């Protein structure tokens, strides 16, 4: 760019944008557009508006290029000087408004990669896409399929990202997930004495064969394959389990067994207020081992309460393997917490037992369930287990599998079914938070019809959806851009502007 052009008024760089705006205003005053429907006019303004914004963006980049000063020293890895200077090198940047050109000085040397100080100043990504377009792609990809994301980008912006590149962008943006939470989440303890709740669950995701765990993949390969459809073995062994975790703070909410079962509402018109959960973080991982996710949840909780002055509650659905991992991690980290079983799962076992005594759809089953549920909520699970077994024997129930399973479940978990004490202390007894996390993180996106995931792709989507669900995406985005700048531009420096 010559000196005369560089010293002209800054407004000259935006002449194209101004002229295009004036042309659009002239068009809107014309007789041709006056005959058009408002929807067509709206679409025309939107298209031309993107072009105006593209020209404004281009003008700003050209202004930066004209004002870029040459530096006396640019070094690679802080050691070797890059003294071969090229003027007016260009790269294309695909933005939300369309493609623009970034013109800048290049500093190079033989056998050394060229460096571009203006790229560092602008913090341009390694790809050819702008930050605004990348963020738009990522947020669209969280809502539905990548095909729909590409279509949405084409419809709402003047940019374009093909499907494969869109998936790569999501993967690139997710790479700082662990580092963000290690450095930026709850550095100071929470200033409260409310309950600190940890909750876990597992959820399967249909994977491509290479993404399955080794044991699952071997089982799938042993199954008898059919030519025209999945065989029974393949249907069973095509998922990889994701461990879902949540940590949150909640005010204790004392209540009675009758209130939980809505038996006190007949005389009350106003439902008691329960404070919502606070500082909720939810996340899930397919890639890491379940035990590592559980350990991360305990580390998150310990950041919030390092001296463990608060009451910790662990809410789970009762999977034996999960309980063993929780107890192992809890013991290794020398932490104390009360484990509470999800009452909804207890109800499921009760209903299985009820259908051994009642015909399907019999309204008397509800009364039977309510009576025994209240007893369990009062801490009498052993008595309920004994009672339903005795009742099945006296009635000579032929098919009593549901009864025996329910009784065994109650007796095997009686130490974690002390609901009378839990209700008195205001502990949560239902895993609505983690069930909602499973639905939002996995079901609503990774479980859409026909989807089969690679492990890196599924993990990247889970990380970004976790950030959105926890309300951390905007903060994470700033952190990610800082980390990207260090990765891309941390190996050279410039000195002594002239």
ABEGO torsion letter per residue (X at the ends): XBAAAAABBAAAAAAAAAAAAAAAAAAAABAAAAABBAAAAAAAAAAAAAAAAAAAAAAAAAAAAAABBBBABBBBGGABBBABBBBGBBBBBBBAAEBBBBBBBBBBBBGBBBBBAAAAAAGBBABABBAAAAAAAAAAAAABBAAAAAAAAAAABABBBBAAAAAAAAAAAAAAAAAAAAAABGABBBBBABBBBBBBBBBBBBBBAAABBAAAAAAAAABBBBAABBBAAAAABABBBBBBBBBBBBBBBBBBAAAAAGAAAAABABBBBBBBBBGBBBBBBAABBAAAAAAAAAAAAAAABAAGABBBBBBBAGBAAAAAAAAAAAAAAGBBBBBBBBAAAAAAAAAAAAAAABBBGBAAAAAAAAAAAAAAAAGAAAAAAAAAAAAAAAAGBABAAAAAAAAAAAAAAAAAABAAAAAAAGBBABAAAAAAAAAAAAAAAAABBGBBBBAAAAAAAAAAAAAAAAGAAAAAAAAAAAAAAAAAAAABBBBGBX
